[in-house]
Amino acid sequence: MKIDFPPARPRRRQDLRLRCVARALVVLATCAVGTVLYFGHEVFVPVVLALLFATLLSGTVEALHRHRVPRSIAAFLLLFALLSVVGATVNAVADPARQWFADLPRTLRVIERKVHPAAVLLNRIEMLSSRAGAIAEQGGAARAASPPAAAIPPASPLSAGEVFTHTRATLVSTVTVIILSLFLLSGGPPMLARMAASVASDEVAAAHVLRIIDAIRSELGRYYATIALINLGLGAATGLVMMLLGMPSPFLWGTMAAILNFIPYVGGATTLAILSLVALVSFDSIGRIIAVPAAYLALATIEGQVVQPLLVGHRLDLNPLLVFLAVWFGGWLWGIAGIAIAIPTLVALKVAAKHSKGGKPVVAFLGPTAASSRDRASEPAAHASDNR
């Protein structure tokens, strides 16, 4: 008896259509989530920043809790200490920063006076190139003068209402971050356990989620503690070098370098630009003007190429291209806050992938182009600990 089986081609076509539909749904869901995050940044940014701060500070709170200090009291004391340090730092740099803002019109006039010779030279070069182009086009008829430059309308200052709106939004976001961080730190692992149990299918999956969260908390805390020490060293070195070079308010520039260095790429470039402008205003000698940005560039190079790889190590190495793209996308999505959380997001994703069974391709994708043998040796140990 002969049995006729239906052809497999229609089934393959149906599977292909289902895969295409699934991919289309994933793309649409990603676009929808991105749109919600973009337009709802006033709601999501404080929540994400509070999660980041709670993740970084939870290790200290748990250490105090092990010494029989209640989590709520430990969280309050820790946040109070941090806010006190921030307030003392702002108070220390407030007077020189206020003085620089008060002298801003004079500073702009000094910059204009010192840049005027270079502007005249560029204007002459442009005039000569315009005349040469006119001779080539018109067969020897040179223009008598360059065309007048288009007038640039002056920027209108912010009104009192706009200033009040921006100030109120900043204060509301700051208070929201502080309160959410306090609640998250006070909840601690018990709150995480309840949340993991509510989203996981069974107790084994909930325990695995808790292990991943604890690994992310530990790695991010260790990473940012080391980065904070490195940035403090960079700030102290910058302030000392600026003082030796005769820069005014060296403590202000050292503090600025330490704080802005937490922002990848943008922070160092901003510090370099500001120091260059201050040197241009403060000094008349070309050598001293060039020495200031050159000294900071040397310090930043030593910090980025020697000190940070030596202290941080290769455990959390990320692909530089992905870091740049994440910083760019975070800045486009959420501004400075998006830039600040770009690298923590990549680090958390890599740590979570390291502690997952099928996360090896993600680790390879996020890692540097030449993966170190240490990373490859640590992955089987992480998988074995998860399986146990």
Steps between C-alpha positions, in 0.01 A plus 500: 500500500643830395461802728518848352644766732410867447778711357719683748527818294172662624604434859838662439332800346272528801795485740681766298195725514472452877867592544455812287195602700687441827792714383265774387328495839838525676595801286165669566524431873855643508387815319203536735719462809755748362224752427357467851846539657576804284181692569470382861854592604375725781348192665754231415828689557454547879397135537801369308741729687351388832549136398862575409573679828326229703703234320826680570422576866329175597830333587576759768146478638520122523840524672347729764201268528731210581616706798137512624417842357146507352499544124281811511733675747808389306351626174406834657845547655675409175291736287540776759879455495512507121279810479718668762813429295330630186382812684846566643657460154247735341554753779878482449482565124204739510698820556757453218229375263282801586796729439561349158134539406504861621806573285352323196448818290859610561619146429319498166657833407846367586439188289378713211808726525742207504325309224466810277840461323421140409154606381653773282744250351221255422293781349788594271552139394130470426509825301797380295332166428179680401690725261685205351171321444352808338802530267465136397126531436482843338824487304704755690228720653587509869256608762584816689387376839364190660125472540367626833449235761149418599400664824452254785211596725602521864379223723208610711556453873277267696199663654424480871221252434729266306767518771238420765368208294846347449590552866178340619543200269858450621397519865210259448725250321768526771251446783346207311840335456581543870167362622503204260859418594406510868210259445709263287786495749263450793331205326825319427520129408159413654326735258705361211405147605130585494534667159697204361243254633220696336659493153670156509325174425636302796735529797803386299447772241444759774826400669681526166358852446617599847850367426513705179382815682755446775777449243401819317490692829840368605671564166352848454583597857859384468537658158366841600687504830822454305396759241418747778847459652660542157299816431590642841864441416456663160329799661776541759771471234318747275461753780866467598625537142271800439637663815858440384418650160356811666136444408246691712267293725684168462267325747204584275665344194610190693146448631358552152742246353413240764122539460489523121726198461206281610339587164671299225653691209292814553636575847868496407441700180298760694774535763766538229298771321430697820861486616616617156264800511604590856867479402432721197340761726752477784833497313661701222786263422431239233711247686300530823171490309600176328648351819164492682304278255813298426549426871138394548512291182808321634329433836184373329706274272687350795171450685323338207783291356703401808326555834149385412602176322741425785244548781177399329658211311357311203210341682241748374664599173248617243523552128601868451272530197200378700590734786512796261169401336335449840620840620382665178160331512460573872580866442251519216231325703540655847777759481761503778304242700504263202875544462550428872305173494631372165805318636321361812238353268765326288680375811176364649412330172843337477492380863149359453613321183804356680273343763252358247526169320449636150677832553837414348421664160389818679822507703705455183301773325537752784863416572801657331606385155789300643344317792742426780567148617395604846145569379485167321630319806251667733191415295492121571539569873208741492283250311597222740406712803163581341433133426573411860 
